[in-house]
Amino acid sequence: MSNVKNIFGDITVADILQRINNIINQTSYITSACEVLTTMGDGDSGVCGSPGNVMGEAKANALAGIVQSREATNQHILRLYEKIYDDLIRLSEAEQAPKENMEMLVE
């Protein structure tokens, strides 16, 4: 199977793999979000008897959400690569089978 074969109009397999690669390498937003979180203060309620550091927990939760979302994306990409790999193996085996059958007939 050629990596330039059109599968949906003008989109090729190579285009799809490049787009996946762009997603994998697109991490600047994570760095930016982490930098913003580290520059934020922890806050002070200023009111007697109320919780003090409420922003610290919110920042930790925000950072956890960022990491969890990115890891979910990575897991989806890995599953897609596994499917592509399995499809390529099946295609290779299907292409190899007729060659082996022809070799048997020639012998």
N, CA and C atoms as a LAMMPS dump frame, in Angstrom:
ITEM: TIMESTEP
0
ITEM: NUMBER OF ATOMS
321
ITEM: BOX BOUNDS ff ff ff
-5.0000000000000000e+02 5.0000000000000000e+02
-5.0000000000000000e+02 5.0000000000000000e+02
-5.0000000000000000e+02 5.0000000000000000e+02
ITEM: ATOMS id mol type element x y z
1 1 1 N 0.85 -1.183 0
2 1 2 C 0 0 0
3 1 3 C 0.884 1.23 0
4 2 1 N 0.664 2.089 -0.909
5 2 2 C 1.465 3.297 -1.032
6 2 3 C 1.024 4.332 -0.005
7 3 1 N 1.999 5.038 0.555
8 3 2 C 1.642 6.051 1.545
9 3 3 C 1.134 7.33 0.89
10 4 1 N 1.05 7.357 -0.415
11 4 2 C 0.509 8.516 -1.111
12 4 3 C -0.862 8.22 -1.719
13 5 1 N -1.382 7.03 -1.462
14 5 2 C -2.69 6.653 -1.998
15 5 3 C -3.769 7.568 -1.411
16 6 1 N -4.589 8.126 -2.279
17 6 2 C -5.688 8.969 -1.815
18 6 3 C -6.773 8.093 -1.215
19 7 1 N -7.205 8.45 -0.009
20 7 2 C -8.272 7.677 0.609
21 7 3 C -9.551 8.486 0.738
22 8 1 N -9.434 9.79 0.891
23 8 2 C -10.609 10.654 0.969
24 8 3 C -10.308 11.911 0.162
25 9 1 N -10.642 11.895 -1.099
26 9 2 C -10.385 13.072 -1.925
27 9 3 C -8.9 13.357 -2.02
28 10 1 N -8.523 14.528 -1.549
29 10 2 C -7.126 14.949 -1.64
30 10 3 C -6.31 14.569 -0.414
31 11 1 N -6.901 13.946 0.587
32 11 2 C -6.177 13.567 1.796
33 11 3 C -5.53 12.206 1.583
34 12 1 N -4.236 12.122 1.869
35 12 2 C -3.508 10.867 1.696
36 12 3 C -3.142 10.292 3.056
37 13 1 N -2.665 9.07 3.05
38 13 2 C -2.19 8.436 4.278
39 13 3 C -1.048 9.257 4.864
40 14 1 N -0.164 9.742 4.01
41 14 2 C 0.951 10.573 4.479
42 14 3 C 0.435 11.836 5.16
43 15 1 N -0.638 12.436 4.614
44 15 2 C -1.231 13.627 5.24
45 15 3 C -1.741 13.309 6.638
46 16 1 N -2.423 12.184 6.762
47 16 2 C -2.978 11.791 8.058
48 16 3 C -1.863 11.557 9.072
49 17 1 N -0.814 10.837 8.649
50 17 2 C 0.302 10.592 9.563
51 17 3 C 0.992 11.895 9.95
52 18 1 N 1.089 12.839 9.034
53 18 2 C 1.693 14.134 9.358
54 18 3 C 0.839 14.889 10.366
55 19 1 N -0.469 14.814 10.21
56 19 2 C -1.367 15.489 11.157
57 19 3 C -1.265 14.866 12.553
58 20 1 N -1.156 13.556 12.609
59 20 2 C -0.964 12.886 13.904
60 20 3 C 0.345 13.338 14.517
61 21 1 N 1.393 13.404 13.705
62 21 2 C 2.693 13.852 14.194
63 21 3 C 2.617 15.29 14.718
64 22 1 N 1.848 16.147 14.039
65 22 2 C 1.667 17.525 14.507
66 22 3 C 1.018 17.556 15.885
67 23 1 N 0.031 16.697 16.098
68 23 2 C -0.636 16.627 17.402
69 23 3 C 0.347 16.166 18.473
70 24 1 N 1.142 15.161 18.146
71 24 2 C 2.124 14.633 19.104
72 24 3 C 3.106 15.722 19.513
73 25 1 N 3.555 16.513 18.548
74 25 2 C 4.577 17.516 18.83
75 25 3 C 4.02 18.838 19.342
76 26 1 N 2.718 18.971 19.367
77 26 2 C 2.101 20.216 19.8
78 26 3 C 1.947 20.212 21.326
79 27 1 N 2.983 20.683 22.002
80 27 2 C 2.973 20.671 23.463
81 27 3 C 3.2 22.052 24.073
82 28 1 N 3.347 23.053 23.248
83 28 2 C 3.64 24.384 23.784
84 28 3 C 2.513 24.896 24.681
85 29 1 N 1.274 24.528 24.387
86 29 2 C 0.164 24.981 25.217
87 29 3 C 0.252 24.4 26.627
88 30 1 N 0.8 23.211 26.753
89 30 2 C 0.967 22.604 28.077
90 30 3 C 2.005 23.388 28.866
91 31 1 N 3.115 23.698 28.231
92 31 2 C 4.165 24.48 28.887
93 31 3 C 3.629 25.845 29.294
94 32 1 N 2.903 26.485 28.401
95 32 2 C 2.336 27.808 28.702
96 32 3 C 1.376 27.743 29.883
97 33 1 N 0.517 26.747 29.891
98 33 2 C -0.447 26.613 30.986
99 33 3 C 0.27 26.385 32.312
100 34 1 N 1.309 25.563 32.303
101 34 2 C 2.075 25.301 33.53
102 34 3 C 2.779 26.568 34.011
103 35 1 N 3.314 27.342 33.078
104 35 2 C 3.978 28.591 33.458
105 35 3 C 2.989 29.569 34.084
106 36 1 N 1.795 29.672 33.513
107 36 2 C 0.775 30.565 34.065
108 36 3 C 0.386 30.107 35.463
109 37 1 N 0.211 28.806 35.638
110 37 2 C -0.165 28.292 36.958
111 37 3 C 0.911 28.569 38
112 38 1 N 2.188 28.469 37.612
113 38 2 C 3.258 28.696 38.591
114 38 3 C 3.397 30.163 38.956
115 39 1 N 2.976 31.066 38.077
116 39 2 C 3.091 32.494 38.389
117 39 3 C 1.901 33.004 39.198
118 40 1 N 0.839 32.225 39.252
119 40 2 C -0.326 32.637 40.032
120 40 3 C -0.03 32.478 41.522
121 41 1 N -0.517 33.432 42.304
122 41 2 C -0.386 33.31 43.751
123 41 3 C -1.344 32.259 44.28
124 42 1 N -1.151 31.903 45.542
125 42 2 C -2.023 30.903 46.159
126 42 3 C -3.27 31.529 46.755
127 43 1 N -3.302 32.826 46.817
128 43 2 C -4.493 33.505 47.306
129 43 3 C -4.566 33.531 48.818
130 44 1 N -5.319 34.431 49.293
131 44 2 C -5.54 34.574 50.729
132 44 3 C -6.962 35.067 50.88
133 45 1 N -7.739 34.357 51.629
134 45 2 C -9.149 34.705 51.735
135 45 3 C -9.327 36.053 52.424
136 46 1 N -8.467 36.375 53.369
137 46 2 C -8.572 37.662 54.056
138 46 3 C -9.72 37.731 55.034
139 47 1 N -10.517 36.698 55.079
140 47 2 C -11.656 36.697 55.995
141 47 3 C -11.359 35.693 57.099
142 48 1 N -11.511 36.124 58.331
143 48 2 C -11.234 35.259 59.472
144 48 3 C -12.144 34.025 59.447
145 49 1 N -11.542 32.866 59.609
146 49 2 C -12.297 31.623 59.672
147 49 3 C -12.56 30.975 58.319
148 50 1 N -12.195 31.61 57.229
149 50 2 C -12.414 30.986 55.926
150 50 3 C -11.118 30.328 55.455
151 51 1 N -11.247 29.395 54.536
152 51 2 C -10.052 28.688 54.087
153 51 3 C -9.048 29.66 53.461
154 52 1 N -7.782 29.393 53.701
155 52 2 C -6.739 30.296 53.225
156 52 3 C -6.308 30.006 51.81
157 53 1 N -5.609 28.918 51.604
158 53 2 C -4.992 28.629 50.32
159 53 3 C -5.929 27.799 49.45
160 54 1 N -6.91 28.461 48.863
161 54 2 C -7.847 27.742 47.998
162 54 3 C -7.342 27.688 46.561
163 55 1 N -6.504 28.626 46.188
164 55 2 C -5.997 28.637 44.814
165 55 3 C -4.939 27.559 44.596
166 56 1 N -4.239 27.184 45.655
167 56 2 C -3.229 26.135 45.517
168 56 3 C -3.863 24.831 45.059
169 57 1 N -4.964 24.467 45.667
170 57 2 C -5.669 23.247 45.273
171 57 3 C -6.245 23.372 43.867
172 58 1 N -6.78 24.541 43.549
173 58 2 C -7.332 24.754 42.206
174 58 3 C -6.238 24.647 41.149
175 59 1 N -5.047 25.19 41.442
176 59 2 C -3.933 25.091 40.492
177 59 3 C -3.502 23.637 40.318
178 60 1 N -3.443 22.893 41.411
179 60 2 C -3.074 21.477 41.331
180 60 3 C -4.09 20.7 40.504
181 61 1 N -5.366 20.992 40.716
182 61 2 C -6.415 20.322 39.938
183 61 3 C -6.341 20.691 38.454
184 62 1 N -6.034 21.953 38.174
185 62 2 C -5.904 22.379 36.778
186 62 3 C -4.735 21.659 36.114
187 63 1 N -3.626 21.568 36.809
188 63 2 C -2.46 20.878 36.258
189 63 3 C -2.755 19.395 36.045
190 64 1 N -3.446 18.785 36.989
191 64 2 C -3.825 17.373 36.842
192 64 3 C -4.726 17.179 35.632
193 65 1 N -5.658 18.111 35.428
194 65 2 C -6.546 18.023 34.269
195 65 3 C -5.803 18.135 32.956
196 66 1 N -4.81 19.023 32.917
197 66 2 C -3.994 19.185 31.706
198 66 3 C -3.271 17.884 31.391
199 67 1 N -2.634 17.317 32.397
200 67 2 C -1.857 16.086 32.196
201 67 3 C -2.773 14.931 31.809
202 68 1 N -3.908 14.8 32.475
203 68 2 C -4.834 13.712 32.151
204 68 3 C -5.354 13.823 30.72
205 69 1 N -5.678 15.026 30.293
206 69 2 C -6.173 15.217 28.925
207 69 3 C -5.103 14.864 27.906
208 70 1 N -3.877 15.29 28.166
209 70 2 C -2.786 15 27.225
210 70 3 C -2.518 13.497 27.171
211 71 1 N -2.547 12.841 28.316
212 71 2 C -2.315 11.397 28.334
213 71 3 C -3.446 10.648 27.629
214 72 1 N -4.665 11.135 27.746
215 72 2 C -5.778 10.513 27.016
216 72 3 C -5.543 10.637 25.51
217 73 1 N -5.075 11.808 25.08
218 73 2 C -4.753 12 23.658
219 73 3 C -3.664 11.031 23.232
220 74 1 N -2.611 10.908 24.029
221 74 2 C -1.515 9.991 23.708
222 74 3 C -2.01 8.551 23.608
223 75 1 N -2.912 8.145 24.495
224 75 2 C -3.446 6.786 24.455
225 75 3 C -4.25 6.553 23.177
226 76 1 N -5.024 7.543 22.76
227 76 2 C -5.787 7.414 21.507
228 76 3 C -4.845 7.3 20.314
229 77 1 N -3.789 8.087 20.324
230 77 2 C -2.82 8.029 19.225
231 77 3 C -2.15 6.659 19.185
232 78 1 N -1.785 6.128 20.345
233 78 2 C -1.171 4.796 20.384
234 78 3 C -2.121 3.729 19.849
235 79 1 N -3.399 3.806 20.218
236 79 2 C -4.381 2.841 19.7
237 79 3 C -4.506 2.957 18.184
238 80 1 N -4.451 4.182 17.684
239 80 2 C -4.518 4.378 16.239
240 80 3 C -3.292 3.771 15.564
241 81 1 N -2.106 3.998 16.121
242 81 2 C -0.888 3.398 15.565
243 81 3 C -0.957 1.872 15.608
244 82 1 N -1.516 1.319 16.685
245 82 2 C -1.66 -0.144 16.771
246 82 3 C -2.567 -0.648 15.653
247 83 1 N -3.657 0.071 15.407
248 83 2 C -4.571 -0.337 14.337
249 83 3 C -3.889 -0.247 12.985
250 84 1 N -3.17 0.841 12.745
251 84 2 C -2.442 0.989 11.484
252 84 3 C -1.447 -0.153 11.321
253 85 1 N -0.726 -0.461 12.388
254 85 2 C 0.263 -1.544 12.346
255 85 3 C -0.415 -2.873 12.025
256 86 1 N -1.511 -3.177 12.725
257 86 2 C -2.237 -4.43 12.476
258 86 3 C -2.734 -4.497 11.036
259 87 1 N -3.269 -3.376 10.536
260 87 2 C -3.749 -3.345 9.153
261 87 3 C -2.607 -3.57 8.17
262 88 1 N -1.452 -2.983 8.429
263 88 2 C -0.302 -3.156 7.541
264 88 3 C 0.194 -4.598 7.562
265 89 1 N 0.184 -5.234 8.735
266 89 2 C 0.593 -6.642 8.835
267 89 3 C -0.365 -7.514 8.043
268 90 1 N -1.676 -7.29 8.207
269 90 2 C -2.665 -8.074 7.468
270 90 3 C -2.515 -7.861 5.965
271 91 1 N -2.29 -6.632 5.555
272 91 2 C -2.11 -6.335 4.141
273 91 3 C -0.865 -7.028 3.604
274 92 1 N 0.204 -6.981 4.371
275 92 2 C 1.448 -7.633 3.957
276 92 3 C 1.255 -9.141 3.828
277 93 1 N 0.551 -9.741 4.782
278 93 2 C 0.288 -11.178 4.736
279 93 3 C -0.599 -11.525 3.542
280 94 1 N -1.579 -10.673 3.254
281 94 2 C -2.469 -10.921 2.122
282 94 3 C -1.718 -10.817 0.799
283 95 1 N -0.773 -9.894 0.734
284 95 2 C 0.027 -9.761 -0.482
285 95 3 C 1.022 -10.912 -0.62
286 96 1 N 1.491 -11.432 0.49
287 96 2 C 2.487 -12.504 0.471
288 96 3 C 1.858 -13.854 0.129
289 97 1 N 0.626 -14.079 0.531
290 97 2 C -0.03 -15.374 0.321
291 97 3 C -0.09 -15.785 -1.152
292 98 1 N -0.503 -14.914 -2.071
293 98 2 C -0.531 -15.339 -3.481
294 98 3 C 0.865 -15.684 -4.008
295 99 1 N 1.878 -14.982 -3.551
296 99 2 C 3.249 -15.276 -3.988
297 99 3 C 3.674 -16.665 -3.527
298 100 1 N 3.344 -16.993 -2.277
299 100 2 C 3.688 -18.321 -1.754
300 100 3 C 2.932 -19.412 -2.49
301 101 1 N 1.662 -19.158 -2.804
302 101 2 C 0.866 -20.134 -3.545
303 101 3 C 1.433 -20.364 -4.943
304 102 1 N 1.886 -19.31 -5.591
305 102 2 C 2.475 -19.432 -6.932
306 102 3 C 3.78 -20.233 -6.861
307 103 1 N 4.557 -20.008 -5.813
308 103 2 C 5.815 -20.738 -5.662
309 103 3 C 5.547 -22.236 -5.486
310 104 1 N 4.47 -22.592 -4.769
311 104 2 C 4.113 -23.993 -4.583
312 104 3 C 3.729 -24.636 -5.913
313 105 1 N 3.003 -23.881 -6.727
314 105 2 C 2.57 -24.412 -8.009
315 105 3 C 3.744 -24.616 -8.954
316 106 1 N 4.737 -23.772 -8.875
317 106 2 C 5.895 -23.881 -9.752
318 106 3 C 6.749 -25.069 -9.365
319 107 1 N 6.836 -25.362 -8.1
320 107 2 C 7.664 -26.494 -7.642
321 107 3 C 7.048 -27.76 -8.064
